[in-house]
Amino acid sequence: MTTPNHRITVVRANLHDPLHAQALVDLLDGYACDPMGGGEPLPPLTRANLAQALASRPGTYVILAFCDGQAAGLLNAIEGFSTFACKPILNVHDVAVAKAFQGQGLSRLLFAEAEAIAREIGACKLTLEVLNGNTLAKAAYSRFGYAPYALDAQMGQAEFWQKLLD
């Protein structure tokens, strides 16, 4: 895709390529430092090992956007499974667009590629989590066709919970 001032390319990352591996780490670190990503840089162990760890995990997809050759956006997705539908699910785990490249439609392009992957693997749906206060992201996800879900309207919307382990 080319915008009036920029050439944008979206690729499925080859994490054995040092350029792609570095783009993954740099973009994710930028996101981690933002309040929406927790406000802390990635730990050195993560920076040193993330690309190799993701490359070794089947069902993991890293999508990168480059703007004029510079790493500009990232979407990490991990395959799960729906027992109800007996089909794969593609969970969008991380989405990041570097501040310098926000507002150029990169997230739309990243999500379009994630949807293409989901269709290729026969997924029944894409899922994601979003912070309640991240109104910009929620508005974008809504424009892309995502919505909160409920199995039964009387039981309310699903929530994403966690338990941290040592």
C-alpha positions as CSV (number, residue, x, y, z in Angstrom):
1,M,0.0,0.0,0.0
2,T,1.2,3.5,-0.7
3,T,-0.2,6.6,1.1
4,P,0.3,10.0,-0.4
5,N,3.7,10.4,1.4
6,H,4.7,6.9,2.4
7,R,5.3,3.4,1.1
8,I,3.8,0.9,3.5
9,T,4.5,-2.8,3.4
10,V,2.9,-5.5,5.6
11,V,4.7,-8.8,5.9
12,R,4.5,-12.1,7.8
13,A,7.7,-12.0,9.8
14,N,10.5,-14.4,9.4
15,L,11.9,-14.3,12.9
16,H,15.2,-15.9,11.7
17,D,15.7,-12.7,9.7
18,P,17.6,-10.3,12.0
19,L,15.8,-7.3,10.6
20,H,12.4,-8.8,11.4
21,A,13.6,-10.1,14.8
22,Q,14.8,-6.6,15.8
23,A,11.6,-5.0,14.5
24,L,9.5,-7.3,16.7
25,V,11.6,-6.5,19.8
26,D,11.8,-2.7,19.2
27,L,8.1,-2.3,18.4
28,L,7.0,-4.5,21.3
29,D,9.3,-2.6,23.7
30,G,7.9,0.7,22.5
31,Y,4.4,-0.7,23.2
32,A,5.5,-2.0,26.6
33,C,6.8,1.4,27.6
34,D,3.4,3.0,26.9
35,P,0.8,3.2,29.7
36,M,-1.4,0.9,27.6
37,G,1.3,-1.7,27.5
38,G,2.2,-1.5,31.2
39,G,4.6,1.5,31.2
40,E,7.8,-0.6,31.6
41,P,10.4,-1.6,29.1
42,L,10.8,-5.3,28.2
43,P,13.1,-7.2,30.5
44,P,16.6,-7.9,29.0
45,L,15.9,-11.6,29.0
46,T,12.7,-11.0,26.9
47,R,14.6,-8.7,24.5
48,A,17.3,-11.2,24.0
49,N,15.1,-14.3,23.5
50,L,11.6,-13.3,22.3
51,A,12.2,-13.7,18.5
52,Q,13.7,-17.2,18.9
53,A,11.0,-18.2,21.4
54,L,8.2,-17.1,19.1
55,A,9.8,-18.7,16.1
56,S,9.9,-22.1,17.9
57,R,6.2,-22.0,18.8
58,P,3.8,-23.6,16.2
59,G,0.7,-21.5,15.6
60,T,2.4,-18.2,16.3
61,Y,2.1,-15.4,13.7
62,V,4.0,-12.2,13.8
63,I,2.9,-9.5,11.3
64,L,5.1,-6.5,10.7
65,A,4.3,-3.2,8.9
66,F,7.2,-1.1,7.5
67,C,6.8,2.5,6.4
68,D,9.5,3.6,4.0
69,G,11.6,0.7,5.2
70,Q,11.2,1.6,8.9
71,A,9.6,-0.8,11.4
72,A,6.2,0.9,12.1
73,G,3.7,-1.7,13.3
74,L,3.3,-5.1,14.8
75,L,0.6,-7.6,15.4
76,N,1.3,-10.9,17.2
77,A,-1.3,-13.6,17.0
78,I,-1.4,-17.1,18.6
79,E,-3.6,-20.0,17.5
80,G,-5.9,-21.4,20.0
81,F,-8.9,-23.8,19.7
82,S,-12.6,-23.6,20.2
83,T,-14.0,-26.7,21.8
84,F,-17.6,-25.5,21.0
85,A,-16.9,-25.1,17.3
86,C,-14.1,-27.7,17.0
87,K,-12.1,-25.3,15.0
88,P,-9.0,-23.1,15.5
89,I,-9.3,-19.6,16.9
90,L,-6.7,-16.9,16.2
91,N,-6.1,-14.7,19.2
92,V,-4.6,-11.3,18.5
93,H,-2.2,-11.0,21.5
94,D,-0.3,-7.7,20.8
95,V,-0.9,-4.8,18.5
96,A,1.5,-1.9,18.3
97,V,2.0,1.0,16.0
98,A,5.0,3.3,16.7
99,K,4.0,6.8,17.6
100,A,5.6,8.3,14.6
101,F,3.4,6.2,12.3
102,Q,0.0,6.4,14.1
103,G,-2.9,7.6,12.1
104,Q,-1.8,6.2,8.8
105,G,-4.1,3.1,8.7
106,L,-1.4,0.6,9.8
107,S,-3.6,-1.2,12.3
108,R,-6.3,-1.8,9.7
109,L,-3.6,-3.4,7.4
110,L,-2.3,-5.5,10.3
111,F,-5.7,-6.7,11.2
112,A,-6.6,-7.5,7.6
113,E,-3.5,-9.7,7.4
114,A,-4.4,-11.4,10.7
115,E,-7.9,-12.1,9.2
116,A,-6.3,-13.6,6.1
117,I,-4.2,-15.9,8.3
118,A,-7.3,-16.9,10.4
119,R,-9.2,-17.8,7.2
120,E,-6.1,-19.8,5.9
121,I,-6.0,-21.9,9.1
122,G,-9.8,-22.4,9.1
123,A,-10.4,-20.4,12.3
124,C,-13.9,-19.8,13.4
125,K,-13.1,-16.5,14.9
126,L,-10.5,-13.9,15.9
127,T,-10.3,-12.8,19.5
128,L,-8.4,-10.1,21.4
129,E,-8.3,-8.3,24.7
130,V,-8.4,-4.6,25.2
131,L,-8.1,-2.4,28.3
132,N,-11.5,-0.9,29.2
133,G,-10.0,2.6,29.2
134,N,-8.3,2.3,25.8
135,T,-11.1,4.1,23.9
136,L,-9.0,4.7,20.8
137,A,-8.2,1.0,20.4
138,K,-11.8,0.0,21.2
139,A,-13.1,2.3,18.5
140,A,-10.7,0.9,16.0
141,Y,-11.5,-2.7,16.9
142,S,-15.2,-1.9,16.5
143,R,-14.6,-0.4,13.1
144,F,-12.8,-3.7,12.2
145,G,-15.8,-5.7,13.2
146,Y,-14.9,-6.8,16.7
147,A,-17.2,-6.6,19.7
148,P,-17.5,-7.8,23.3
149,Y,-19.1,-11.1,23.5
150,A,-21.6,-13.0,25.7
151,L,-22.7,-16.6,25.5
152,D,-26.0,-15.7,27.2
153,A,-27.2,-12.1,27.4
154,Q,-28.6,-12.6,30.9
155,M,-25.1,-13.8,32.1
156,G,-23.4,-10.7,30.7
157,Q,-20.3,-10.1,28.7
158,A,-17.2,-12.3,29.0
159,E,-14.3,-10.9,31.0
160,F,-10.6,-11.6,30.6
161,W,-8.9,-12.7,33.9
162,Q,-5.4,-13.8,34.8
163,K,-3.4,-15.5,37.5
164,L,0.3,-14.7,37.5
165,L,2.7,-17.6,38.1
166,D,6.2,-17.4,39.5
